[in-house]
Amino acid sequence: MPLWLDLLDAVGLVVLLVLLYGFLLVVRRRVLSRNGGTFELSHRTRPDEEPGRGWLLGLGRYSGEELEWFRIFTLSPRPKRSWDRAWLSYVGARQPEGLERTVLYPDHLVVDCESPHGVVELAMSRESLTGFQAWLEARPPGTDWSR
């Protein structure tokens, strides 16, 4: 068999695998959003680095008392990070600066939060920020607001 036919088979296999991966990403996103409450949410995994670095695109989902964060380009059905509502507090929001404007989704704001484990930086749209603030404030009766 000529070499060019082997190369053609290899290229065809790579294209098939890329299409399968894209299809599985679409199916995963549909499964994650089937119960509603999902939105585009980026998370800065290394806030101690220089501004604009350490951001990962993803999806956020409200699941009871937790905000779950899923990386966008993975096939894992489990959240990569999650934050409990009782331990997360909103500090403020700002416009993306410098490199952040090219790394994040368009029209997203950088949201600073505090948790017992330190600063949590998220990026979301204005509409999602309104929902996020409402979710944080909708704690059950008897919640200790001083935490």
Beta strands, then each sheet from edge to edge (+ up, - down):
strand 1: 38-40
strand 2: 42-44
strand 3: 55-56
strand 4: 58-63
strand 5: 66-71
strand 6: 81-84
strand 7: 89-94
strand 8: 108-115
strand 9: 118-125
sheet 1: 1+ 4- 5+ 6-
sheet 2: 3+ 2- 9+ 8- 7+
end
